[in-house]
Structures are given as C-alpha cells and as structure tokens.
Amino acid sequence: MSDPKTFSLKRRTVLQGTAAILATGMFPAIHAQDKPVLRYLGTAVNQDKAIAEKFQADTGITLQYVAVTTDEVTRRAVTQPNSFDLIDTEYFSLRNIVPTGNLKGIDVKRVKNADKITSLFTTGTVNGKAVGDQGTAPKKVIFLEGERSKAFASAPTEWMTLIPTTYNADTLGIRPDLIGRPVESWAELLNPEFKGKASILNIPSIGIMDAAMVVEAMGIHTYGDKGNMTREEIDLTIKTLIEAKRAGQFRALWKDFNESVNLMASGEVVIQSMWSPAVTAVRSQGIDCRFQPLKEGYRAWASGFGIPATLSGAKLDAAYEFINWFLDGWAGAYLNRQGYYSAVLETAKAHMEPYEWAYWMEGQPAAQDIKSPQGVVIAKAGEVRDGGSYAERMGAIACWNAVMDENNYMVQKWNEFVAA
C-alpha cells in the first residue's frame, strides 16, 4: 500500500489531470447544471479517458476518476464508503467488502441488459459447459440475498453486487522466436532450459496462483483450491519457487506492466507471467510475442462496478445511467478491441465491424489489419488471436484470482521468496 503522503500527492495530481481532460469537452452548459459528477474509484488501468469523454458526450454526466491501487480500492470501500459514488473493483475483493454493508445491491430491474450479462458470471458456464471455479469465481459472489444484505446469495436474485466491466483469462507470455519449439504447459516456467530467462509477477495473491499452476503441471501436488490454499500448500509452493530462484531460474520478478513489456521486448526474458495487453504492447513494437494457450488452462480475473450503500437521489440515478450506458455496447466494443472481454457480448458486437468481431471473439483469421482503439495495428491480416475464440479461452479457465483465508501467512511466505 502507498505511503499516505505520497498517495495524497498522487491523488491530487490524478484529480487535477482528470479535471483538465474533462474540461476540454465542448458539452452543452445545461448538462453541467442538471447532471451530477460521479466520483469513480478504481485502478488507473480501468479508468479510460475515452470512456469518460464518450459517456459525458452522450449523457452530460461527468466521471471524476479517483485512481488508486487495488488494495487501496478495497481499503476505501471498507473505511471510507462515502468517498466515492461508483466503485470499480475485482470480484475477489467482495469477500472483504460485502460483510461491511458498505455496498448496496444493484437492482437488476433498473439495468436494461441485466439478462444479457454473460453466463460466465451468472452461472459459471460458457456455451452451457461449466468452467473451473477454484478461487473467487464471480458466480459465487455476484448475487446478494437483498439490497442491503451482507451475505452472498447461493442462487440468482434481483440484487447484484457488481456489474461486470473487464475480465480475461491469463496465461504465460513467450517469445516464440527465441524459444524455437512448442510450449504447451505451465511447467515450462520452471524448466531449467530457460534458466535466467524466466520471470513471474511479484503480486503475491496472483503470483502464487501462477506458481500453483506450475506446481500442479509439474506433478508435484494437486490442490484442493489454488485460490484458497492450506498453510502446508503455501509452504510447498513457496519452497518450490525458492529452490528455482536459488538455482538462477528467474531473470526478474516484475510488478509493473511496463516492466513486463520491457523484459520481453528486450529478449532478457523469453517466458513469464504476462497480461494480454502487455503482449499486445510488445507486438506493437514489431517483436514476436505470444499469449500462449496451455493445456492446464487459464487463471481468470474479473472486475465490476458497485454502488455505495449511501448513494441516493440524483447521484444514484446517474450511477444507474452509467451502468446502462456501459452495457449498451460502445464501451464493450472499445474494451474488446483492447483484448479484454465485455459483460454483454450482443451489444458490443453491434458496435464492432464484422471482421473485428470475427478476429477478437470467434478466433477467425483477421480479414484485414486489426487496430487498437488508438488506431495502432496490433495484428496483421491473416493472423489469429492467441487462445482462439471467446469460448475456447474463457471455456478453459482453471481458477480465478482470489484472496485466501490464509492471506497474511501467504504474503509473509511470498516475501521470503522475494528475499531469498
């Protein structure tokens, strides 16, 4: 967590910068008088300037981004629930937030496309087939028993905790040009063949799940739940990592998105934990990099919008207007073009060109060059998206990001690995 003084300065800088960005929009004065400002708490990754500008142009409502770390989002939700009007947080954080009563259930009757939200979230299925639900699968925490309930519902209700924003399934990134052979298993991360050229991300709650995928793939241990390990399982996982580190397996342990990009682009690392947009960033430099599908499956993650329990009146109405706007398709298409997935696939499809949808969602070869929302070519005509179609990738989830019951112990042991 950030030093409070440093955070205060960063927060002021973010708010001043956002105000300057939004002030440049030429919107009718009546909107500014009649519509409230929504304080949007989340991480900078999900706070996109283009989305804020498009939403304001369409509705007159201003999003005031408050960008903090993932841990700080949870802390504020628990200790300062009046400091925001919308929260964008990961589903795994709900086990810490919902018991406080600081979020209210989102009334699905007020969400126009609620019934079209992907079944991956509501029932844990893709095309009717169940996906892996180790860790905090959204279906476990997406419904509340009532609007002011502090308990999750075991079956769908009229009250949702979060409306999905961005989600994806992560795997290893590789440099196929430098490896020169197929890579099909998580076990390859600790293959001595890549000694000094491997990396794992240094975010304990995620890194240890990547490590567990490796340990299981190597046949060392089968976990009851990789997202909620016992102390003995944590010890075993960390022991395996420390042995590999002392043998010189890791070139680096990365924390920062740009660091992961630089490690791969430079060729210092040829295999590592990676995020899909980071692979895209390497490719945009003209360098061969792949988000590698693996036989054991993916580690998935998901974020969503929530509403504080105290929100009411015009601000509550504006929050629902934002949710409905977000699910209406423009934002979904925008996110799909970045390699994420959107909550309502049908409306996003209506805002994408047929060739874009075929590439991003159906796993078909690109009929023409694929461009990012900023107009940068990220896939040439004829290329196929790593992992294939939506159904192939999201249907192969093995586990979800989570916070373990033994989280404090896990972080302590992870720090021993970092220090080893």
Summary of the structure (lengths in Angstrom):
residues: 420
radius of gyration: 21.3
end to end distance: 22.0
largest distance: 65.4
contacts: 1415
relative contact order: 0.15
helix: 44%
strand: 19%
